[in-house]
């Protein structure tokens, strides 16, 4: 037997309520979105990289000769004048002779002494032979005047005098050589490890410019070799900035391009200009372990020197190379763009509904994109559209 529903109004009410809740639950709800209006304003496209300052003219002062450099009394940052003596280099000390070497040196002295005596005796013999030849020539000259001897006999006497004179001079030179060899042999003994002897000569090392000491690689007293670096000197008032960028970014940077330097320690960014884009690259491993081809960009400050005079050599800066800039540009956040039909599109809010609209994009700097067409100034676009946002979907602003 069927019971009429009007006799049970509570059942009817519950059924209607359940059906209403089901309809309300499955009814499409507006998607909460973040909205932003397309507006005009300045837009700058930059390349940002870390860089560091460096002294333009850096002088590495090296040891000109082998020797012992005195202790450097200068510290990093000290001012020096052009021509000022920075340090001096003394000759190397003689080596200590072991018993065998000393015995050999003493034997060389004795041999040199004997060779000197032999040379002196030969010189005396040559002098006696010269005197005899001169006396014989004098006697034959008288006989030649009286025509008592032949002409060839007289000529032989003259030749003999010349020969003995040359032999005497040669013997004297041999004596001098023997004296020098004896002196050289004695020096080995006299100067062997003689640390108390004052150096005969000190070679001063002077500053080539007026500037500051930048580095002291050899501070303590000790032996140095030729071309070993001793000091680095430069003028910190003449600075340039080196920035290494990716080679793909370097081709976009031109000589004379403006560059801004941030986070250098001051309140305002410093201005500079690109002077050199080096034509050679180098490989650098990034923090993630990826090999990158980098290129050095050298820039000069154009801001007044009083603003950056506290900077020194090797200070860190962040460089922003200005690739493109305009003051009045229609722009939207790049996070509102998405790919559509091999182009770009945005969702525009029209009557609380999302409308997909294709747009033409111009310059971008990573955060802001220039809009050349598709969106008008003042229209509201959805920023960070989620997968729930579709064309015609009801939306509401957060």
Secondary structure by P-SEA (a helix, b strand, c coil): ccccccccaaaaaaaaaaaaaaaaaacccbbbbbbbcbbbbbbbbbbbbbbbbbbcbbbbbcccccccccccccccccccccccccbbbbccccccccaaaaaaaaaaaaaaaaaaaaaaaaaaaaaaaaaaaaaaaaaaaaaaaaccccaaaaaaaaaaaaaaaaaaaaaaaaaaaaaaaaaaaaaaaaacccccccccbbbbbbbcccccccccccccccccccccccbbbbcccbbbbbbbccaaaaaaccccbbbbbccccccbbbbbbbcccccbbbbbbccccbbbbbbbbbbbbccccccccccccbbbbbbbbbccccccccccccccccccccbbbbbbbcccbbbbbbbbbccccccbbbbcccccccbbbbcccccccccccccccc
